[in-house]
Amino acid sequence: MTALFEFFLKIGARDFWPFYRDLKAAGHIRSRAVSYYLSRYLFYSLLALVIALVILWVMGAVIFNPADGISFNPDLTVPVFFGSLIALYIWWTLIEMIGSMAHVYSRGQVAKAKVMGTKSRMGRGFYVLLRFEHQGEAIETSFAKQIGQKSYWEAFPHDHLEVIYAEDKPELVMPYKADSFEKRCLDSTRDVPLK
């Protein structure tokens, strides 16, 4: 299981990989966090596979027949190529999203960020734009949300949000969830993030 987790981590969190190797050498890996991330990596890989099959089915390369089951039409090489490329891009994006979470929660600091607004991602959700202080300088960054741009902004009760950011890469940020910190932080020597 560890080898599979490390395979996904190498792909999804390349900047974090040297720090992970140091943690592993020191014996400071939290097994609960490894299980948490591995289950998400496997779920998103399965989701990408299903999306790939749907894309190939729509393009006519995969045929579902109740009598024969699933068959593949190899004559459609161009649709197969583009369908596979789209599915690979989706898989890569999802794997990097989980890798970023591992990076931020394992090397993170908590900050109160001022929410500046939201910005559409052209049909792929929206960004929450924010600003916070890091070592005396203002960092302007954002994190992505998938759905509910209007309702998110209207329901936001105040203009500040507690976020966690990677201390080695402060522009990498996400909302902080204290109740799930322990299962998301790979570093077993940290119980709470530095403030």
N, C-alpha and C positions, 0 to 999 in steps of 0.2 A: 504494500500500500504506500509506503514512504517513497519508493522509486516512482510510482505513478504520480503522486502529489508533486514531487520534485520536477518531473517532466512538465507538468502544467505550470508550475511556478517559474521555471526557466523561460517559458513562452510568455506568460502573462505579467511577470514582474522582473524584468531584466535588471533594472536599477537596484532592486532589493536583493537580488541573488547573492552578491558577496556578503552582505550582512547576514543573510540566512545561513550561509556556509559557516560563518564565524559562530553563530548561535549554536549550530549543530555540533561543531567541533568542541564547544564548551559544554555541551549537554544541556542547553537551556531551551529546548523546544517543548512547547506545551502540546501534548498529544491531543487534547480536546480541540484545539484550534486546527490541527492538521486534519482531524476527522471532519470538522465543520467545513473547511475549505475544499477538501476532497469531495465531499458530497455535493457541493455546489458546482465544482468543476465537472463532475460526472453528469449531473442534471443538465447543465448547460450544453455539454457535448451531445447528450441525447436529444435535447431540444434542437440543436443545430442539425443533427442527422434527420430528424423529422422534417424540419424546414427544407433540407436538401431534397428529400423524397417528394415533398409537395411541389417544390419548384420544378423538379425533373418530370413529375407527373403532369403539371400544367403545360410544360414544353413538349410533352409527348414522348419523352425518353423512357419513362417508367409507365408500364401499363398494368392496371389492376383488373384482373378478370376472375370472377367468382369460381369458374370451373378450373382454370389453370393456375390461379394465384397471381403472384407478382412476376412480370417478365420485363426484360430490358431490351430496348430498341437501339442497337449500336450504330444504326445508320445516321442517327441525328448527332453527329459529333460536335457541331457548333453549339446547339442548345445544351448538350451535356457539359461542354467546357464552361459556358457562361453560368449555367445553373450551379455547377460545382464551385466556381469562383465566388459567386454570391454567397453560397452556403459557407464556404471557408472564411469569407470576410465576416459574416455574422458570428461564426464560432470564435474567430480571433478577437473580435470586439468584446464578446461576453467573457472570454478567458482573461483579457486584459482588465476588464472591470473588476473581476474577483481578485486579480493580482494587485491592483491598486488598493483594494480594501485591505489586503494582507499587509502591504507596505505601510499604509497610513496607520493602521491600528497597532502595528508592531514597532513603529518608529515615531509615534505620534505625540503631539502636544495639543492640549485643548486651548481654544481661544474663543472669545466672544467676538463674533463678526457682525458688522453692520450690513444688513441686506439692502442692496441698492435697487433691486428690481428683478425682473425676469426677461428672458430673451428666447424667442422661438428657435428650435433646431430644425426648422423646415420639415415638419411632419414626423420628426423622430423625437418628440418630447420637447423639453425646454431646459434652459440653463437658469440657475439661481445665481445672480451676480452678487458678490459680496466683497467686503474689504475688512482687513484686520491688521493689527500691529505684530511685527515679528522682528526682534532685535533692533527696535527703534525705527524701522521703516515700514511704510504702508504696503501691504500686499493686496493687489486686486486680482481676484480669481473667481472661479465659478465651479459648481458641480451640476451634473445633469440629473433631471428627473424625467420619468417617462410619460406620465399622463397628468392632467388636471392643472394646467398652468393658471387658468383664471381662478379656479377654486382654491388653489394653493395660495395665491397672492391675497385673495379676499379673506381667507380664513386665518392668515398670518396675524397673530395677536399683537405683535410688537415688531420693531425694526431690527432687533438683534437676535442672533441665532448662535447656539453653542456648536462649534465645529471642531473637528480634529484634523490636524494637518501633519504631514511628514516633516520632521525637523531637518532632514537633509534635502528636502524638495518642497518648500512651503507652498508652492502653487498647487500641489496635489492635496486636495481637501475634500471632506465629506461631512455630513451631519454627524454629530457625536451622539452615540447611544450608550449611556453608562451601564445599563443593565446587560448589554451584550458584549462589553469590552473584553471580559475574560475569555470568552469563546472565540473572539476574533483576533486576539493578540497572540502571536506565535512565541514571543519572548516570555518564558516562564518566570523571569526575575522581576517582571513588571506587573504589579497588581492594578495600579491606577496610572493614567498618563501624567506626565509632568505638566504643571501649570505655570 
